[in-house]
Amino acid sequence: MIGSEQFQIEILDHLFDVSAADWNALLSPDAGPFLRHEFLSALEETGCVGGNTGWQVAHLAVKQDGQLIGAMPLYLKQHSYGEFVFDWSWAQAYEQQGMNYYPKVLCAIPFTPVQGSRILCNPKSDVVEIQNALIGGLKSLLHENDLSSVHILFPMTSQAKVLKEQGFLLRDSVQFHWHNQDFQSFEQFLSALTMKRRRNIRREREQVAKEAITFRHVPGKESTDQDWEFFFDCYQNTYLEHHSAPYLNESFFKLWAKRMPDSLHLIIAEKDGIPIAASLLVVDRPSGKVFGRYWGAKVHIPCLHFETAYYQAIEYCIAEGIRTFEGGAQGEHKMARGFLPTTIQSAHLIKDPRFAKAIEHFLDREHQGIGAYVDELAEHSPLKSTKVQL
């Protein structure tokens, strides 16, 4: 057993305060690419978090005899952008009562709505003891610094259960994932869909084919600075079209590609040899997953989005034997392309007991509503079978 007198809890203002080897040693083999030191530190080093971004780095660390044995990726937030779990109404309610909702404590992967471990523990140590120390440290941070709340986004189901036992409130979110049923070809995938969905997908693909558009798949280790410069132009354009600014910068993508090339895969659409659109896949081979992260285009062509971001990615997953393609947050339109709804959760601890009670009632009602919503989606499954396995 690790006694409380045997370890220290620290706040890390920068991830480079610990080595990549020490941080990554806390990760299980299937932890995925987004928890790795290389990814999180790249966000910091390129200014995507920290500074005046509203993401103050405050990683929670547990050490024993100077050795890192546990951690949580942690930030103090001055806003709720880039989270994909929306609590703007909570902030507004706080402000209406003359209270400050920000800064709040956020345990999450910035700008990344992907489920994963949020309580990192060295497997050779007492995991339960480290876990309790981290959660205790989190609560101390909340109460000793006059902060409103703690939010842990998309933890693993087992960790969400532990957090609920520790007084956190759970909130449901719905994502859409594609599942590989040992398909040998895209046509075999289509054969698993209803006739309506098959026809729709074929029609969309034909529209793009008529434009004589070709696709270039670029593994991260073969990508060039020019590829990433073009991709960033596309990514940035998506935000500009929605009158907002991108969260990530070109330097981040280039550094990410340099540090983690095996985790990245670019799909670039070209017309007459000229690049016109791109999408990015993040590949996690140990877990058999691919994550669709970003897409953008320089010109508007009907159905180009679906082809570049979904159908080309599905073909890639089939060819590579990838089991699951996570399409990210929101997007009912993904169901028409063969994706199925999946419910994941976040955990929230509200310091003020009055607001905690009000939010608990809100989440109970929301949970029932999301359950009904998922049931309704299941009735419109794109698959031939009438039952959707969640």
C-alpha positions in Angstrom: 0.0 0.0 0.0 1.1 3.5 -0.7 0.5 5.7 2.3 -0.4 9.4 2.0 2.9 10.3 3.7 4.8 8.5 0.9 3.8 10.6 -2.1 3.5 14.2 -3.2 0.8 15.8 -5.3 2.0 18.6 -7.6 0.6 20.9 -10.2 2.6 21.0 -13.4 2.6 24.3 -15.2 4.2 22.7 -18.3 4.2 19.1 -19.4 7.9 19.3 -20.1 8.4 19.4 -16.4 8.2 15.6 -16.7 9.9 13.5 -19.3 8.0 11.9 -22.1 9.2 8.5 -20.9 7.9 9.1 -17.4 4.5 10.4 -18.6 4.0 7.7 -21.2 4.9 5.0 -18.7 1.5 5.8 -17.1 -0.4 4.9 -20.3 -1.8 1.5 -21.0 -0.9 -0.1 -24.4 -4.3 0.9 -25.8 -4.4 4.4 -24.3 -4.4 5.9 -27.7 -2.3 8.8 -29.3 -4.1 11.8 -27.6 -2.8 11.1 -24.1 0.8 10.8 -25.1 3.3 13.3 -24.0 4.2 14.1 -27.6 0.7 15.2 -28.4 -0.1 17.2 -25.2 3.3 18.9 -25.1 3.0 19.9 -28.8 -0.2 21.8 -27.9 1.6 23.7 -25.3 4.8 24.3 -27.3 2.9 25.8 -30.3 0.7 28.0 -28.2 -2.6 26.2 -28.8 -3.0 26.0 -25.0 -1.5 28.2 -22.3 -0.8 31.9 -22.6 -3.9 33.9 -23.4 -5.8 31.0 -24.9 -8.0 30.5 -21.8 -6.4 27.1 -21.3 -4.1 27.4 -18.3 -2.0 24.3 -18.0 -2.3 22.7 -14.5 -1.6 19.0 -14.9 -2.1 17.1 -11.7 0.8 14.8 -10.8 1.4 12.2 -8.0 5.0 11.4 -7.2 6.6 8.9 -4.9 10.3 9.4 -4.0 10.5 11.8 -6.9 9.1 9.3 -9.4 5.9 10.1 -11.4 3.3 7.4 -10.6 0.0 9.1 -11.5 -1.3 12.1 -13.4 -4.4 13.8 -14.9 -4.3 16.1 -17.9 -5.7 19.2 -16.3 -6.4 22.8 -17.3 -8.0 25.9 -15.7 -10.5 27.2 -18.2 -11.6 30.8 -18.6 -14.3 29.8 -21.1 -16.0 26.6 -22.5 -14.7 26.6 -26.0 -13.1 23.5 -27.5 -14.7 21.0 -25.1 -17.7 19.5 -27.0 -19.7 19.2 -23.7 -21.8 22.4 -23.5 -22.2 24.1 -20.1 -22.8 27.7 -21.3 -26.2 27.7 -19.6 -24.6 26.7 -16.3 -22.1 29.6 -16.6 -24.9 32.0 -17.3 -26.9 30.8 -14.3 -23.9 31.3 -12.1 -23.3 34.8 -13.4 -27.0 35.7 -12.9 -26.5 34.9 -9.2 -23.4 37.2 -9.0 -21.0 34.3 -8.9 -18.0 33.4 -11.0 -18.2 30.2 -13.0 -14.8 30.8 -14.6 -12.1 29.7 -14.0 -13.2 26.1 -13.8 -11.1 23.0 -13.6 -11.1 20.8 -16.8 -9.6 17.3 -17.1 -9.7 16.6 -20.8 -7.8 16.3 -24.1 -8.1 19.8 -25.6 -10.3 20.1 -28.7 -10.6 16.3 -28.9 -14.0 14.6 -28.1 -12.5 11.1 -27.7 -13.1 8.7 -24.8 -10.1 7.6 -22.9 -8.4 7.2 -19.5 -8.4 10.5 -17.5 -6.8 9.1 -14.3 -3.4 7.9 -15.3 -1.7 5.4 -12.9 1.6 3.5 -13.1 0.3 -0.2 -13.4 3.2 -1.4 -11.2 2.0 0.8 -8.3 -1.2 0.6 -6.2 -3.7 1.9 -8.8 -6.6 2.4 -6.3 -4.4 4.4 -3.9 -3.1 6.6 -6.7 -6.5 7.1 -8.1 -7.9 8.2 -4.7 -4.9 10.5 -4.3 -5.6 12.2 -7.7 -9.3 12.6 -7.1 -8.6 13.9 -3.6 -6.0 16.4 -5.1 -8.6 17.5 -7.6 -11.2 18.2 -4.9 -8.6 20.1 -2.9 -7.7 22.2 -5.9 -11.4 23.1 -6.3 -12.0 24.1 -2.7 -8.7 25.8 -1.8 -8.7 28.1 -4.9 -12.3 29.4 -4.9 -13.1 27.6 -8.2 -16.7 26.8 -9.2 -16.4 23.2 -10.6 -14.5 20.3 -11.9 -15.3 18.7 -15.3 -13.8 15.4 -16.5 -14.7 14.9 -20.2 -15.2 11.4 -21.8 -13.5 9.2 -19.2 -13.5 5.4 -19.7 -16.7 3.8 -18.4 -14.9 2.2 -15.4 -13.5 5.6 -14.4 -16.9 7.3 -14.8 -18.3 4.7 -12.3 -15.5 5.5 -9.8 -16.1 9.3 -10.2 -19.8 8.8 -9.6 -19.0 7.0 -6.4 -16.8 10.0 -5.5 -19.8 12.5 -5.8 -19.4 13.5 -9.4 -22.5 13.9 -11.6 -22.5 12.0 -14.9 -23.7 13.6 -18.2 -24.5 11.7 -21.4 -23.2 12.6 -24.9 -24.0 10.9 -28.2 -21.3 10.2 -30.8 -21.5 8.3 -34.1 -19.1 5.4 -34.8 -18.6 3.1 -37.8 -17.9 -0.6 -37.0 -16.1 -2.9 -39.3 -17.8 -6.3 -39.6 -14.8 -7.9 -41.2 -15.7 -6.3 -44.5 -13.4 -7.2 -47.4 -14.5 -4.3 -49.6 -16.6 -1.2 -49.7 -19.3 -3.0 -51.7 -19.5 -5.6 -48.9 -20.0 -2.8 -46.4 -22.8 -1.4 -48.6 -24.4 -4.8 -48.7 -24.9 -4.6 -44.9 -27.0 -1.4 -45.3 -30.6 -0.9 -46.1 -31.4 -0.4 -49.8 -32.2 3.3 -49.2 -28.8 3.9 -47.6 -26.9 1.9 -50.3 -28.5 3.9 -53.1 -27.9 7.2 -51.3 -24.2 6.5 -50.8 -23.7 5.3 -54.4 -25.4 8.4 -55.7 -23.1 10.6 -53.6 -20.0 8.8 -54.7 -21.1 9.1 -58.3 -21.5 12.8 -58.0 -17.9 13.2 -56.9 -16.6 10.7 -59.5 -18.3 12.7 -62.3 -16.1 15.6 -61.3 -13.0 13.5 -62.1 -11.6 14.0 -58.6 -8.9 11.7 -57.4 -7.7 10.9 -53.9 -4.2 10.7 -52.6 -3.7 8.8 -49.3 -0.6 10.1 -47.4 0.7 8.1 -44.4 2.1 10.5 -41.8 5.6 9.2 -42.2 5.5 10.1 -45.9 3.9 13.5 -45.5 5.7 16.7 -46.3 5.6 20.3 -45.0 3.8 21.2 -48.2 1.1 18.6 -47.4 0.5 20.0 -44.0 0.5 23.6 -45.2 -2.3 22.7 -47.7 -4.2 20.7 -45.0 -4.0 23.6 -42.6 -5.4 26.0 -45.3 -8.3 23.6 -45.7 -8.8 23.2 -41.9 -8.6 26.9 -41.4 -11.1 27.6 -44.2 -13.7 25.4 -42.4 -13.6 27.7 -39.4 -13.6 30.9 -41.5 -16.7 29.7 -43.3 -18.4 29.5 -39.9 -17.0 33.0 -38.9 -14.7 31.6 -36.2 -11.0 31.1 -35.6 -9.3 27.7 -35.6 -8.2 26.3 -32.3 -5.0 24.8 -33.7 -2.2 26.4 -35.8 0.0 25.2 -38.6 3.0 24.8 -36.3 1.1 22.3 -34.2 0.2 20.1 -37.1 3.8 20.1 -38.4 5.2 19.3 -35.0 2.6 16.6 -34.4 3.5 15.0 -37.8 7.2 15.1 -36.8 6.7 13.5 -33.4 3.9 11.0 -34.2 4.0 10.2 -37.9 2.7 6.7 -37.5 -0.5 8.0 -35.9 -1.5 10.3 -38.8 -3.0 9.7 -42.2 -3.9 12.4 -44.7 -6.5 12.1 -47.4 -6.1 14.7 -50.1 -8.6 15.3 -52.9 -7.3 16.5 -56.2 -8.8 17.8 -59.4 -6.7 18.1 -62.5 -3.7 17.4 -60.3 -4.4 20.3 -58.0 -5.3 19.7 -54.3 -8.8 21.0 -53.5 -9.7 19.3 -50.1 -8.3 17.3 -47.3 -9.2 15.3 -44.2 -7.1 13.9 -41.4 -7.3 10.6 -39.7 -5.7 9.7 -36.4 -4.7 6.0 -36.3 -4.5 4.0 -33.2 -3.5 0.5 -34.3 -3.2 -1.1 -30.8 -6.9 -0.5 -30.1 -7.9 -1.0 -33.8 -9.4 2.5 -34.0 -9.3 5.5 -36.4 -10.5 8.9 -35.4 -11.8 11.4 -38.0 -10.6 14.7 -36.7 -10.6 17.5 -39.3 -11.7 18.3 -42.8 -11.7 21.3 -45.2 -12.0 22.3 -48.8 -10.8 25.1 -51.0 -13.8 24.8 -53.4 -17.4 23.7 -53.1 -18.3 20.4 -54.8 -21.5 18.6 -53.8 -20.8 15.5 -51.7 -17.0 16.1 -51.6 -17.2 16.3 -47.8 -18.8 12.8 -47.5 -16.4 11.3 -49.9 -13.2 12.8 -48.4 -14.1 12.6 -44.7 -16.2 9.4 -44.6 -16.1 7.1 -47.7 -12.4 7.3 -48.3 -11.8 6.8 -44.6 -14.0 3.8 -44.5 -12.2 2.3 -47.5 -8.9 2.9 -45.6 -10.3 1.1 -42.5 -11.4 -1.9 -44.5 -8.1 -2.1 -46.3 -6.1 -1.8 -43.0 -8.4 -4.0 -40.9 -9.3 -1.2 -38.5 -12.2 -2.2 -36.3 -13.8 1.2 -35.4 -13.9 4.6 -37.1 -15.0 7.3 -34.6 -16.6 10.2 -36.4 -16.5 12.6 -33.5 -19.1 14.6 -31.7 -22.6 15.3 -33.1 -23.8 14.7 -36.6 -26.9 12.7 -37.2 -26.0 12.8 -40.9 -23.3 10.3 -40.2 -26.0 7.6 -39.7 -27.0 7.8 -43.3 -23.3 6.9 -44.1 -23.3 3.8 -41.9 -22.4 5.1 -38.5 -24.2 4.1 -35.3 -25.0 6.1 -32.2 -22.8 5.5 -29.1 -23.4 7.0 -25.7 -20.4 8.2 -23.7 -20.2 10.3 -20.5 -18.5 13.1 -18.8 -18.3 13.7 -15.0 -18.9 17.0 -13.2 -18.4 18.2 -9.6 -20.1 21.5 -8.7 -18.9 23.1 -5.5 -22.0 25.2 -4.6 -24.6 22.8 -3.2 -27.6 24.7 -4.5 -26.3 24.7 -8.1 -25.1 21.1 -7.7 -28.7 20.1 -6.8 -30.2 22.1 -9.7 -27.7 20.6 -12.2 -28.3 17.1 -10.9 -32.1 17.5 -11.7 -31.2 18.9 -15.1 -28.9 16.0 -15.9 -31.6 13.5 -14.8 -34.0 15.0 -17.2 -31.4 15.3 -19.9 -30.4 11.6 -19.4 -34.0 10.5 -20.0 -34.2 12.7 -23.1 -31.0 11.3 -24.6 -32.1 7.8 -23.9 -35.3 8.5 -25.8 -33.2 10.2 -28.6 -30.9 7.1 -29.0 -33.9 4.8 -29.0 -35.4 6.9 -31.8 -32.1 6.8 -33.7 -32.1 3.0 -33.4 -35.4 2.9 -35.2 -33.6 4.5 -38.2 -30.6 2.2 -38.2 -28.8 2.2 -41.6 -28.1 -1.5 -41.1 -30.4 -4.2 -42.5 -30.9 -5.6 -39.0 -33.5 -3.8 -37.0 -31.5 -3.9 -33.7 -28.7 -1.4 -33.1 -26.0 -2.8 -30.8 -24.8 0.0 -28.5 
